[in-house]
Amino acid sequence: MNTESINKTIEKVREGLKTEGGDIEVIEIRDNVLYVRLIGSCQTCPMSSMTMKNWVEKTILFELPSLSAVKAVQAT
């Protein structure tokens, strides 16, 4: 897994989130887990946990099968 493939996958996810006023940022990759933060309108959306699990995580793990998980980090 390289930075280019991660960025390409995040851009796919970002395009979908931006249609709803949201975005995503990569926080870190540790022990094959990608930590991300949903930002913009996704931060306060009551459906963000479903979006994270059913779309963001699913898309990223499909595109980057070497990852074991995608975890959301809450804004501080």
Secondary structure, 3 states (H helix, E strand, C coil): CCHHHHHHHHHHHHHHHHCCCEEEEEEEEECCEEEEEEEECCCCCCCHHHHHHHHHHHHHHHHCCCCCEEEECCCC
